[in-house]
Amino acid sequence: MKNYLGLAVLALGLSFGACQSNAKKTTEKASTECESGCKGCASECSDTKVAENTAEAGVYYFHGDRKCKTCKSVGAQAKKVAAEMNVKFFDVNIDKEENKELAKEFQATGSSLMIMHAKSGKIEDLTNFAFRNAINSPQDYIEKLKSTLNSER
């Protein structure tokens, strides 16, 4: 009985110790933008650069060097919506050393889609919704992205 109680206390302690804050941080580091000149095709944008200013409001698409079909769709559609709505789009390759700090501050450890609002500076993580719907329900994905961008205009 003592062993079960000890194991239960240990498991409970480990579970509390493993928890981390989900609060998103705003960043004061450099932001990145696609500079390869592709037109509405974020799937081919792998060239990113570090800008000299602080993070700005806009759509942040984090990705690695290799992108699956869903990743390509999420990025391409987000870039298209951002252009239509006159919102900045930031294509951030997290595999490049110069982007690691920005990804860390946005807590983007893999392919991610984040919206930084202009008025509040609040960061909304649309990653799960975007990757669930970009291919199977693209219209739902686009509508959610537009409504999120419009929520603080």
C-alpha positions as CSV (number, residue, x, y, z in Angstrom):
1,M,0.0,0.0,0.0
2,K,2.9,2.4,0.9
3,N,4.4,1.7,-2.6
4,Y,1.2,2.7,-4.4
5,L,0.9,5.8,-2.3
6,G,4.5,6.7,-2.9
7,L,4.2,6.2,-6.7
8,A,1.0,8.3,-6.8
9,V,2.7,11.2,-5.0
10,L,5.8,10.8,-7.3
11,A,3.6,10.8,-10.4
12,L,1.6,13.8,-9.2
13,G,4.8,15.7,-8.4
14,L,6.3,14.9,-11.8
15,S,3.1,16.0,-13.6
16,F,3.1,19.4,-11.9
17,G,6.8,19.8,-12.5
18,A,6.5,19.1,-16.2
19,C,3.8,21.8,-16.8
20,Q,5.0,25.0,-18.4
21,S,3.2,28.3,-19.0
22,N,1.3,28.5,-22.3
23,A,1.4,32.3,-22.2
24,K,2.7,33.7,-25.4
25,K,5.5,36.2,-25.3
26,T,5.8,39.2,-27.5
27,T,9.2,39.6,-29.0
28,E,11.6,42.5,-29.2
29,K,13.9,40.6,-31.6
30,A,14.1,40.8,-35.3
31,S,11.3,39.6,-37.5
32,T,11.6,37.8,-40.8
33,E,10.0,38.2,-44.2
34,C,10.1,36.2,-47.3
35,E,12.3,37.8,-49.9
36,S,12.3,35.2,-52.7
37,G,9.7,37.1,-54.6
38,C,7.3,34.2,-55.0
39,K,3.7,35.3,-55.8
40,G,1.2,33.7,-53.4
41,C,3.3,30.5,-53.1
42,A,4.6,30.3,-49.6
43,S,5.5,26.7,-50.3
44,E,8.5,27.8,-52.3
45,C,9.6,30.5,-49.9
46,S,12.5,29.3,-48.0
47,D,14.6,32.4,-48.2
48,T,14.0,34.4,-45.1
49,K,15.9,37.4,-43.8
50,V,16.2,39.1,-40.4
51,A,14.8,42.5,-40.4
52,E,16.3,45.3,-38.4
53,N,13.1,46.3,-36.5
54,T,11.2,44.7,-33.7
55,A,8.3,42.3,-34.2
56,E,5.4,43.8,-35.9
57,A,1.7,42.9,-36.1
58,G,0.9,40.4,-38.8
59,V,0.7,36.7,-39.7
60,Y,3.8,34.7,-38.7
61,Y,4.2,31.4,-40.5
62,F,6.9,29.3,-38.9
63,H,8.3,26.3,-40.7
64,G,11.4,24.1,-41.2
65,D,13.5,23.5,-44.3
66,R,11.3,20.5,-45.3
67,K,7.5,21.0,-45.6
68,C,4.7,18.5,-46.1
69,K,1.7,19.1,-48.2
70,T,-0.3,20.5,-45.3
71,C,2.5,22.8,-44.3
72,K,2.7,24.2,-47.8
73,S,-1.1,24.7,-47.9
74,V,-1.2,26.5,-44.5
75,G,1.6,28.9,-45.6
76,A,0.3,29.6,-49.1
77,Q,-3.2,30.3,-47.9
78,A,-2.1,32.5,-45.0
79,K,0.1,34.5,-47.3
80,K,-2.7,35.0,-49.8
81,V,-5.2,36.1,-47.0
82,A,-2.6,38.5,-45.6
83,A,-2.0,40.1,-49.0
84,E,-5.8,40.4,-49.6
85,M,-6.3,42.0,-46.2
86,N,-3.2,44.2,-46.4
87,V,-1.6,42.6,-43.4
88,K,2.1,41.8,-43.1
89,F,3.1,38.2,-43.7
90,F,6.3,36.9,-42.1
91,D,7.8,33.6,-43.5
92,V,10.1,32.3,-40.7
93,N,12.3,29.3,-41.4
94,I,13.1,28.0,-37.8
95,D,15.9,25.8,-39.1
96,K,18.0,28.9,-39.9
97,E,20.1,30.0,-37.0
98,E,19.2,33.7,-37.2
99,N,15.5,32.8,-36.6
100,K,15.9,30.5,-33.6
101,E,15.4,33.3,-31.1
102,L,12.3,34.6,-32.7
103,A,10.8,31.1,-32.9
104,K,11.7,30.6,-29.2
105,E,10.0,33.8,-28.2
106,F,6.8,32.9,-30.1
107,Q,7.2,29.4,-28.6
108,A,7.1,27.9,-32.1
109,T,8.9,24.6,-32.0
110,G,7.7,23.3,-35.3
111,S,5.4,24.4,-38.1
112,S,3.1,27.0,-36.6
113,L,0.8,29.8,-37.6
114,M,0.6,32.8,-35.2
115,I,-1.2,36.1,-35.5
116,M,0.2,39.2,-33.7
117,H,-2.5,41.8,-33.2
118,A,-1.6,45.4,-33.8
119,K,-3.7,47.0,-31.1
120,S,-3.0,44.7,-28.1
121,G,0.2,43.0,-29.2
122,K,-1.6,39.8,-28.3
123,I,-0.4,36.6,-30.1
124,E,-3.0,34.1,-31.2
125,D,-1.9,30.6,-32.0
126,L,-3.9,29.2,-35.0
127,T,-1.7,26.3,-35.6
128,N,-4.0,23.4,-34.6
129,F,-7.0,24.9,-36.5
130,A,-4.9,25.7,-39.5
131,F,-3.3,22.3,-39.9
132,R,-6.6,20.5,-39.3
133,N,-8.5,22.5,-41.9
134,A,-6.1,23.9,-44.6
135,I,-6.5,20.9,-46.9
136,N,-9.8,19.3,-45.9
137,S,-11.8,22.5,-45.1
138,P,-9.9,25.3,-46.7
139,Q,-12.8,27.7,-46.7
140,D,-13.2,27.2,-42.9
141,Y,-9.5,27.9,-42.5
142,I,-9.6,31.0,-44.6
143,E,-12.7,32.3,-42.8
144,K,-11.2,31.7,-39.3
145,L,-8.0,33.4,-40.4
146,K,-9.9,36.5,-41.7
147,S,-12.1,36.7,-38.6
148,T,-9.0,36.5,-36.4
149,L,-7.3,39.2,-38.3
150,N,-10.5,41.4,-38.2
151,S,-11.0,40.9,-34.5
152,E,-8.9,43.8,-33.5
153,R,-9.2,46.2,-36.4
